[in-house]
Amino acid sequence: MDTDNVSNVNIVDIKMPFMSIVVFMVKAAIAAIPALIILTVLGMILTGVIGGMISGMIG
């Protein structure tokens, strides 16, 4: 990477309408629900597999 032409950028302000931010946050919350369900199911499967392996070693 060429470091001779490096310039620093400072972002001071982002102008965005309040309703646009609200809509974005609602969409993000709605998108998080299926992701949480998928992660929960994967965690349950992983816990079952590891628990089965441990109980198989002990018993």
N, C-alpha and C positions, 0 to 999 in steps of 0.2 A: 504494500500500500504506500502510495506517495504521500509523505507527511509534509512536503514543502507547501502545499496549497490548502492547509487545514484552516477552517474558520469556525469560530464558536458561535452558536445560535442560542439565544435566550428567549423563551416564549413568555410573554408578559401577560397576555389576556386572550381568552377564547370567547368570542361572542356567539352564544347559541341560545335560541329561544327556550324558555322554561318548559313549555309543553312538549317540545322536541325531546328534551332530557327525560321528562316523565314517560313519554311513549317508549323511549329506548330502555328505560329501567323496567317497565312492565314487560316488554318483550324479553329482556334478559331473564327476568324472574320466571316467565312462562317456559323459556327454553331450558332453565335449570331443573325443572321438575322431571322430565324424562331422563335427563342425565343422572339425576340423583337416584331414580328408580333403577337404571342400568347398573350404576356403581353398587347399589345395595344388593342386587341379585348376584353380581360378580363376587362381592364380598362374602355372601352367604355360601356360594359354591366353593370358594377358596377355603372358607372356614370348615365346611363339611369335609372337603378332601383332606385337609391337614388334620382335622380331628379324627377322621377315620384312620389315617396313617398312624397317628399317635396311639389310638386305642388298639390298633392291630399289633403294635409293638409291645404294648403293655400286657394285653390279654393273651 
